[in-house]
Amino acid sequence: MDKAFEFLNKHRDVAFATVDGDKPEIRVFQVMKIQGKNLFFATSPKKKVFAQMQHNPNIEILGMSGNISVKISGKVIFDLTDDICRDIYAGNPVLPRLYKEYTDLIYFRLEPKELFWFDLTPTPPEQIHIVYDNNRFPSHPAPRL
């Protein structure tokens, strides 16, 4: 669903949920880069969120602006190339202000497994649910709700 990724490219601040033991924990993250259906992020290896993702790689993000929201769940994967890490660091003016070197951060991608698109503008509201198969193509989109 290209319009969901276009939306997140314009509205990069998202609620980012992980699991800490048996309870959810949420904070605001910024989508650093979008390539295909992958969303790229960075964090400090000293932060609690990094330990949570190592223990349980299942996360969920939620972006919202106006009447539109996009929710994506999936797994984080720590397999980024050095070139992508450098690109993310150089492409975000905040990161060099907070971290002296690009190597001070951990970079990862979210591989979507499920996507929800909600647009409350039309009547009836538009609600789309997509389940991704191997992060390539929707395997069985749910009918309009």
MDTraj code that builds the backbone (N, CA, C; nanometers):
import mdtraj as md
import numpy as np

residues = "MET ASP LYS ALA PHE GLU PHE LEU ASN LYS HIS ARG ASP VAL ALA PHE ALA THR VAL ASP GLY ASP LYS PRO GLU ILE ARG VAL PHE GLN VAL MET LYS ILE GLN GLY LYS ASN LEU PHE PHE ALA THR SER PRO LYS LYS LYS VAL PHE ALA GLN MET GLN HIS ASN PRO ASN ILE GLU ILE LEU GLY MET SER GLY ASN ILE SER VAL LYS ILE SER GLY LYS VAL ILE PHE ASP LEU THR ASP ASP ILE CYS ARG ASP ILE TYR ALA GLY ASN PRO VAL LEU PRO ARG LEU TYR LYS GLU TYR THR ASP LEU ILE TYR PHE ARG LEU GLU PRO LYS GLU LEU PHE TRP PHE ASP LEU THR PRO THR PRO PRO GLU GLN ILE HIS ILE VAL TYR ASP ASN ASN ARG PHE PRO SER HIS PRO ALA PRO ARG LEU".split()
xyz = np.array([
    [0.0847, -0.1177, 0.0000],
    [0.0000, 0.0000, 0.0000],
    [0.0890, 0.1236, 0.0000],
    [0.1152, 0.1713, -0.1181],
    [0.2094, 0.2813, -0.1369],
    [0.1684, 0.4085, -0.0639],
    [0.0384, 0.4374, -0.0561],
    [-0.0019, 0.5634, 0.0071],
    [0.0302, 0.5648, 0.1563],
    [0.0364, 0.4492, 0.2205],
    [0.0744, 0.4443, 0.3616],
    [0.2212, 0.4825, 0.3796],
    [0.3071, 0.4330, 0.2908],
    [0.4491, 0.4645, 0.3008],
    [0.4760, 0.6088, 0.2584],
    [0.3997, 0.6603, 0.1635],
    [0.4095, 0.8016, 0.1266],
    [0.3680, 0.8899, 0.2443],
    [0.2630, 0.8495, 0.3141],
    [0.2166, 0.9211, 0.4327],
    [0.3272, 0.9252, 0.5386],
    [0.3897, 0.8096, 0.5667],
    [0.4955, 0.8043, 0.6674],
    [0.6204, 0.8803, 0.6232],
    [0.6403, 0.8937, 0.4947],
    [0.7535, 0.9721, 0.4459],
    [0.7334, 1.1206, 0.4743],
    [0.6082, 1.1649, 0.4804],
    [0.5762, 1.3044, 0.5111],
    [0.5580, 1.3283, 0.6607],
    [0.5163, 1.2253, 0.7335],
    [0.4883, 1.2354, 0.8770],
    [0.5764, 1.1328, 0.9476],
    [0.7015, 1.1700, 0.9684],
    [0.8034, 1.0749, 1.0130],
    [0.8036, 1.0469, 1.1630],
    [0.7408, 1.1308, 1.2430],
    [0.7347, 1.1047, 1.3869],
    [0.6226, 1.0056, 1.4145],
    [0.6595, 0.8939, 1.4760],
    [0.5631, 0.7869, 1.4999],
    [0.5709, 0.7401, 1.6451],
    [0.4587, 0.6884, 1.6938],
    [0.4592, 0.6172, 1.8212],
    [0.5226, 0.4812, 1.7939],
    [0.6129, 0.4393, 1.8800],
    [0.6954, 0.3207, 1.8583],
    [0.6818, 0.2318, 1.9814],
    [0.6187, 0.1158, 1.9655],
    [0.5890, 0.0297, 2.0800],
    [0.6742, -0.0966, 2.0784],
    [0.7299, -0.1271, 2.1951],
    [0.8036, -0.2508, 2.2181],
    [0.7396, -0.3210, 2.3372],
    [0.7989, -0.4336, 2.3751],
    [0.7501, -0.5077, 2.4912],
    [0.8629, -0.5137, 2.5942],
    [0.8288, -0.4841, 2.7188],
    [0.9228, -0.4943, 2.8297],
    [0.8667, -0.5978, 2.9263],
    [0.9181, -0.7195, 2.9166],
    [0.8614, -0.8276, 2.9969],
    [0.7233, -0.8615, 2.9459],
    [0.6221, -0.8346, 3.0278],
    [0.4843, -0.8640, 2.9874],
    [0.4011, -0.7382, 2.9650],
    [0.4678, -0.6233, 2.9575],
    [0.3910, -0.5001, 2.9366],
    [0.4460, -0.4211, 2.8186],
    [0.3573, -0.3519, 2.7488],
    [0.4017, -0.2700, 2.6358],
    [0.4699, -0.1427, 2.6849],
    [0.5582, -0.0916, 2.6024],
    [0.6208, 0.0374, 2.6302],
    [0.6234, 0.1159, 2.4991],
    [0.5845, 0.2420, 2.5056],
    [0.5718, 0.3226, 2.3851],
    [0.6497, 0.4519, 2.4017],
    [0.7043, 0.4988, 2.2900],
    [0.7761, 0.6252, 2.2870],
    [0.7685, 0.6792, 2.1452],
    [0.8167, 0.8015, 2.1239],
    [0.8165, 0.8602, 1.9902],
    [0.9520, 0.8342, 1.9248],
    [0.9476, 0.7878, 1.8022],
    [1.0666, 0.7646, 1.7201],
    [1.0473, 0.8408, 1.5908],
    [1.1547, 0.8583, 1.5182],
    [1.1465, 0.9195, 1.3862],
    [1.1887, 0.8174, 1.2810],
    [1.1053, 0.8020, 1.1785],
    [1.1425, 0.7190, 1.0651],
    [1.2565, 0.7922, 0.9945],
    [1.3715, 0.7286, 0.9836],
    [1.4899, 0.7930, 0.9261],
    [1.4965, 0.7803, 0.7746],
    [1.4417, 0.6709, 0.7230],
    [1.4507, 0.6440, 0.5802],
    [1.3444, 0.5407, 0.5458],
    [1.2912, 0.5500, 0.4240],
    [1.1978, 0.4507, 0.3725],
    [1.2521, 0.4028, 0.2398],
    [1.2621, 0.2721, 0.2273],
    [1.3109, 0.2123, 0.1027],
    [1.2254, 0.0893, 0.0761],
    [1.1485, 0.0945, -0.0316],
    [1.0552, -0.0154, -0.0565],
    [0.9532, -0.0205, 0.0549],
    [0.9383, -0.1354, 0.1144],
    [0.8453, -0.1528, 0.2264],
    [0.9171, -0.1576, 0.3604],
    [1.0432, -0.1177, 0.3634],
    [1.1202, -0.1169, 0.4869],
    [1.1321, 0.0237, 0.5415],
    [1.1152, 0.0356, 0.6724],
    [1.1305, 0.1614, 0.7441],
    [1.2575, 0.1505, 0.8270],
    [1.3424, 0.2524, 0.8198],
    [1.4713, 0.2487, 0.8868],
    [1.4724, 0.3443, 1.0055],
    [1.5402, 0.3010, 1.1122],
    [1.5460, 0.3752, 1.2374],
    [1.6878, 0.3700, 1.2934],
    [1.7136, 0.4533, 1.3939],
    [1.8406, 0.4519, 1.4660],
    [1.8124, 0.4771, 1.6134],
    [1.8961, 0.4189, 1.6991],
    [1.8861, 0.4433, 1.8421],
    [2.0221, 0.4183, 1.9055],
    [2.0358, 0.4603, 2.0271],
    [2.1592, 0.4361, 2.1014],
    [2.1582, 0.2934, 2.1565],
    [2.2711, 0.2248, 2.1505],
    [2.2774, 0.0908, 2.2098],
    [2.2676, 0.0947, 2.3619],
    [2.2743, 0.2142, 2.4207],
    [2.2650, 0.2291, 2.5662],
    [2.1201, 0.2428, 2.6142],
    [2.0278, 0.2604, 2.5225],
    [1.8883, 0.2822, 2.5596],
    [1.8158, 0.1504, 2.5867],
    [1.7181, 0.1613, 2.6738],
    [1.6352, 0.0470, 2.7105],
    [1.5632, -0.0123, 2.5895],
    [1.5226, 0.0721, 2.4954],
    [1.4493, 0.0249, 2.3777],
    [1.5334, -0.0744, 2.2976],
    [1.6647, -0.0531, 2.2909],
    [1.7515, -0.1447, 2.2171],
    [1.7524, -0.2826, 2.2841],
    [1.7649, -0.2856, 2.4150],
    [1.7613, -0.4129, 2.4881],
    [1.6270, -0.4833, 2.4693],
    [1.5188, -0.4062, 2.4694],
    [1.3863, -0.4650, 2.4496],
    [1.3751, -0.5290, 2.3119],
    [1.4255, -0.4609, 2.2093],
    [1.4167, -0.5146, 2.0731],
    [1.5055, -0.6372, 2.0554],
    [1.6178, -0.6428, 2.1257],
    [1.7028, -0.7609, 2.1176],
    [1.6333, -0.8808, 2.1810],
    [1.5623, -0.8550, 2.2893],
    [1.4917, -0.9632, 2.3587],
    [1.3669, -1.0074, 2.2830],
    [1.2949, -0.9107, 2.2278],
    [1.1719, -0.9394, 2.1530],
    [1.1667, -0.8436, 2.0339],
    [1.1947, -0.8915, 1.9132],
    [1.2034, -0.8031, 1.7969],
    [1.0690, -0.7583, 1.7395],
    [0.9584, -0.7996, 1.7981],
    [0.8265, -0.7590, 1.7494],
    [0.7942, -0.6183, 1.7992],
    [0.7652, -0.5285, 1.7041],
    [0.7301, -0.3913, 1.7399],
    [0.6069, -0.3493, 1.6611],
    [0.5551, -0.2339, 1.7004],
    [0.4432, -0.1748, 1.6280],
    [0.4643, -0.0244, 1.6282],
    [0.4347, 0.0374, 1.5129],
    [0.4424, 0.1835, 1.5049],
    [0.3060, 0.2374, 1.4644],
    [0.2825, 0.3642, 1.4986],
    [0.1585, 0.4314, 1.4623],
    [0.1908, 0.5749, 1.4275],
    [0.1557, 0.6138, 1.3060],
    [0.1690, 0.7517, 1.2622],
    [0.0310, 0.8089, 1.2386],
    [0.0123, 0.9370, 1.2729],
    [-0.1196, 0.9979, 1.2563],
    [-0.1052, 1.1452, 1.2235],
    [-0.1906, 1.1906, 1.1338],
    [-0.2018, 1.3327, 1.1037],
    [-0.3422, 1.3567, 1.0516],
    [-0.4098, 1.4523, 1.1119],
    [-0.5469, 1.4810, 1.0706],
    [-0.6349, 1.3586, 1.0883],
    [-0.7063, 1.3220, 0.9834],
    [-0.7981, 1.2076, 0.9886],
    [-0.7344, 1.0765, 0.9439],
    [-0.6050, 1.0779, 0.9158],
    [-0.5390, 0.9583, 0.8635],
    [-0.4431, 0.9024, 0.9666],
    [-0.4454, 0.7699, 0.9818],
    [-0.3466, 0.7021, 1.0651],
    [-0.3001, 0.5754, 0.9956],
    [-0.1743, 0.5418, 1.0207],
    [-0.1131, 0.4221, 0.9653],
    [-0.0494, 0.3465, 1.0812],
    [-0.0848, 0.2197, 1.0931],
    [-0.0262, 0.1342, 1.1959],
    [0.0418, 0.0176, 1.1261],
    [0.1676, -0.0077, 1.1621],
    [0.2422, -0.1179, 1.1035],
    [0.3037, -0.2007, 1.2150],
    [0.2859, -0.3304, 1.2064],
    [0.3527, -0.4202, 1.3005],
    [0.4457, -0.5117, 1.2218],
    [0.5511, -0.5532, 1.2882],
    [0.6480, -0.6419, 1.2245],
    [0.7661, -0.6652, 1.3156],
    [0.8764, -0.7058, 1.2555],
    [0.9972, -0.7372, 1.3310],
    [1.1099, -0.6429, 1.2920],
    [1.1919, -0.6091, 1.3910],
    [1.3111, -0.5305, 1.3627],
    [1.4224, -0.6249, 1.3201],
    [1.5022, -0.5761, 1.2268],
    [1.6132, -0.6546, 1.1747],
    [1.7363, -0.5646, 1.1760],
    [1.8449, -0.6160, 1.2342],
    [1.9689, -0.5397, 1.2492],
    [2.0701, -0.5831, 1.1434],
    [2.0367, -0.5694, 1.0157],
    [2.1243, -0.6178, 0.9091],
    [2.1647, -0.5087, 0.8106],
    [2.1649, -0.3840, 0.8531],
    [2.1927, -0.2746, 0.7611],
    [2.3409, -0.2689, 0.7238],
    [2.3645, -0.2321, 0.6003],
    [2.5023, -0.2156, 0.5541],
    [2.5604, -0.0875, 0.6116],
    [2.6907, -0.0793, 0.6111],
    [2.7580, 0.0395, 0.6606],
    [2.7177, 0.1629, 0.5792],
    [2.7005, 0.1460, 0.4488],
    [2.6605, 0.2589, 0.3638],
    [2.5240, 0.3145, 0.4034],
    [2.4291, 0.2264, 0.4332],
    [2.2963, 0.2727, 0.4750],
    [2.3053, 0.3432, 0.6098],
    [2.3847, 0.2898, 0.7020],
    [2.4011, 0.3535, 0.8336],
    [2.4593, 0.4937, 0.8183],
    [2.5613, 0.5072, 0.7361],
    [2.6224, 0.6381, 0.7122],
    [2.5215, 0.7347, 0.6477],
    [2.4427, 0.6833, 0.5545],
    [2.3424, 0.7635, 0.4853],
    [2.2365, 0.8143, 0.5836],
    [2.1913, 0.7283, 0.6726],
    [2.0917, 0.7689, 0.7720],
    [2.1491, 0.8764, 0.8636],
    [2.2704, 0.8550, 0.9121],
    [2.3349, 0.9514, 1.0017],
    [2.3526, 1.0869, 0.9327],
    [2.4037, 1.0850, 0.8111],
    [2.4293, 1.2088, 0.7379],
    [2.2999, 1.2784, 0.6955],
    [2.1935, 1.2016, 0.6755],
    [2.0681, 1.2575, 0.6267],
    [1.9784, 1.3155, 0.7334],
    [2.0156, 1.3024, 0.8605],
    [1.9328, 1.3552, 0.9682],
    [2.0149, 1.4565, 1.0476],
    [1.9825, 1.5859, 1.0377],
    [2.0642, 1.6881, 1.1039],
    [2.0668, 1.6786, 1.2567],
    [1.9714, 1.6111, 1.3168],
    [1.9694, 1.5989, 1.4626],
    [2.0743, 1.4984, 1.5116],
    [2.0936, 1.3898, 1.4380],
    [2.1839, 1.2843, 1.4853],
    [2.3261, 1.3331, 1.5109],
    [2.3889, 1.4077, 1.4194],
    [2.5245, 1.4553, 1.4484],
    [2.5324, 1.5517, 1.5677],
    [2.4218, 1.6178, 1.5987],
    [2.4200, 1.7050, 1.7178],
    [2.4176, 1.6240, 1.8463],
    [2.3558, 1.5045, 1.8407],
    [2.3417, 1.4220, 1.9610],
    [2.4512, 1.3167, 1.9760],
    [2.5044, 1.2706, 1.8641],
    [2.6027, 1.1617, 1.8656],
    [2.7228, 1.2030, 1.7815],
    [2.8424, 1.1904, 1.8386],
    [2.9640, 1.2371, 1.7735],
    [2.9947, 1.1620, 1.6450],
    [2.9745, 1.0322, 1.6441],
    [3.0067, 0.9484, 1.5283],
    [2.8852, 0.8646, 1.4893],
    [2.8744, 0.8305, 1.3633],
    [2.7635, 0.7454, 1.3190],
    [2.7705, 0.6082, 1.3857],
    [2.8883, 0.5669, 1.4249],
    [2.9058, 0.4359, 1.4900],
    [2.8590, 0.4356, 1.6350],
    [2.8200, 0.5509, 1.6871],
    [2.7657, 0.5576, 1.8238],
    [2.6216, 0.5078, 1.8302],
    [2.5634, 0.4805, 1.7146],
    [2.4230, 0.4401, 1.7064],
    [2.4086, 0.2969, 1.6539],
    [2.2933, 0.2408, 1.6810],
    [2.2521, 0.1129, 1.6243],
    [2.1441, 0.1451, 1.5212],
    [2.1553, 0.0873, 1.4042],
    [2.0608, 0.1125, 1.2958],
    [1.9850, -0.0170, 1.2666],
    [1.8576, -0.0027, 1.2371],
    [1.7764, -0.1217, 1.2117],
    [1.6611, -0.0854, 1.1203],
    [1.5964, -0.1896, 1.0709],
    [1.4799, -0.1692, 0.9842],
    [1.3620, -0.2471, 1.0404],
    [1.2452, -0.1959, 1.0106],
    [1.1211, -0.2653, 1.0440],
    [1.0737, -0.3345, 0.9182],
    [1.0631, -0.4643, 0.9248],
    [1.0081, -0.5424, 0.8141],
    [0.8597, -0.5631, 0.8435],
    [0.7721, -0.4949, 0.7701],
    [0.6289, -0.5024, 0.7993],
    [0.5715, -0.6432, 0.7805],
    [0.4879, -0.6801, 0.8729],
    [0.4106, -0.8040, 0.8614],
    [0.2621, -0.7729, 0.8442],
    [0.2214, -0.6576, 0.8991],
    [0.0803, -0.6194, 0.8929],
    [0.0704, -0.4677, 0.8875],
    [-0.0213, -0.4182, 0.8063],
    [-0.0399, -0.2745, 0.7902],
    [-0.1891, -0.2430, 0.7984],
    [-0.2202, -0.1370, 0.8712],
    [-0.3568, -0.0866, 0.8805],
    [-0.3568, 0.0585, 0.8354],
    [-0.4473, 0.0927, 0.7450],
    [-0.4660, 0.2292, 0.6959],
    [-0.6059, 0.2723, 0.7376],
    [-0.6152, 0.3876, 0.8044],
    [-0.7449, 0.4421, 0.8443],
    [-0.7554, 0.5859, 0.7937],
    [-0.8621, 0.6156, 0.7231],
    [-0.8887, 0.7529, 0.6803],
    [-1.0334, 0.7830, 0.7167],
    [-1.0507, 0.8695, 0.8153],
    [-1.1843, 0.9019, 0.8645],
    [-1.2504, 1.0147, 0.7864],
    [-1.1845, 1.0644, 0.6799],
    [-1.2403, 1.1742, 0.6013],
    [-1.3637, 1.1332, 0.5215],
    [-1.3578, 1.0251, 0.4416],
    [-1.4753, 0.9886, 0.3625],
    [-1.5840, 0.9226, 0.4477],
    [-1.7024, 0.9171, 0.3911],
    [-1.8128, 0.8443, 0.4537],
    [-1.8560, 0.7345, 0.3584],
    [-1.8454, 0.6092, 0.3971],
    [-1.7903, 0.5599, 0.5234],
    [-1.6388, 0.5753, 0.5256],
    [-1.5793, 0.5728, 0.6453],
    [-1.4336, 0.5842, 0.6555],
    [-1.3641, 0.4710, 0.5796],
    [-1.2459, 0.4999, 0.5294],
    [-1.1667, 0.3998, 0.4581],
    [-1.0784, 0.3261, 0.5588],
    [-1.0914, 0.1952, 0.5603],
    [-1.0119, 0.1108, 0.6487],
    [-0.9574, -0.0046, 0.5659],
    [-0.8261, -0.0155, 0.5617],
    [-0.7621, -0.1204, 0.4834],
    [-0.6654, -0.1956, 0.5734],
    [-0.6677, -0.3262, 0.5635],
    [-0.5786, -0.4128, 0.6412],
    [-0.5045, -0.5020, 0.5426],
    [-0.3703, -0.5007, 0.5505],
    [-0.2881, -0.5815, 0.4611],
    [-0.1939, -0.6670, 0.5442],
    [-0.1854, -0.7932, 0.5092],
    [-0.0874, -0.8838, 0.5694],
    [0.0186, -0.9098, 0.4638],
    [0.1449, -0.8834, 0.4977],
    [0.2545, -0.9011, 0.4024],
    [0.3136, -1.0403, 0.4136],
    [0.3455, -1.0968, 0.2990],
    [0.4087, -1.2270, 0.2914],
    [0.5534, -1.2058, 0.2489],
    [0.6467, -1.2325, 0.3391],
    [0.7894, -1.2134, 0.3118],
    [0.8224, -1.0710, 0.2709],
    [0.7473, -0.9740, 0.3219],
    [0.7732, -0.8319, 0.3011],
    [0.7709, -0.7905, 0.1538],
    [0.7065, -0.8667, 0.0685],
    [0.7042, -0.8311, -0.0731],
    [0.5652, -0.7907, -0.1184],
    [0.4728, -0.8809, -0.1104],
    [0.3403, -0.8548, -0.1637],
    [0.2355, -0.8858, -0.0576],
    [0.1255, -0.8140, -0.0581],
    [0.0181, -0.8491, 0.0331],
    [-0.0294, -0.9928, 0.0068],
    [-0.0434, -1.0707, 0.1128],
    [-0.0837, -1.2092, 0.0936],
    [-0.2350, -1.2238, 0.0894],
    [-0.3052, -1.1535, 0.1724],
    [-0.4503, -1.1577, 0.1646],
    [-0.5064, -1.0340, 0.2316],
    [-0.5246, -0.9300, 0.1524],
    [-0.5836, -0.8096, 0.2090],
    [-0.7232, -0.8374, 0.2620],
    [-0.7504, -0.7853, 0.3768],
    [-0.8821, -0.8023, 0.4334],
    [-0.9808, -0.7164, 0.3575],
    [-1.1060, -0.7555, 0.3557],
    [-1.2055, -0.6708, 0.2889],
    [-1.2234, -0.5401, 0.3626],
    [-1.2761, -0.4436, 0.2923],
    [-1.3040, -0.3136, 0.3520],
    [-1.3968, -0.3319, 0.4709],
    [-1.3630, -0.2707, 0.5818],
    [-1.4425, -0.2859, 0.7047],
    [-1.5571, -0.1893, 0.7102],
])
top = md.Topology()
chain = top.add_chain()
for i, resn in enumerate(residues, 1):
    res = top.add_residue(resn, chain, resSeq=i)
    for name in ("N", "CA", "C"):
        top.add_atom(name, md.element.get_by_symbol(name[0]), res)
traj = md.Trajectory(xyz[None], top)
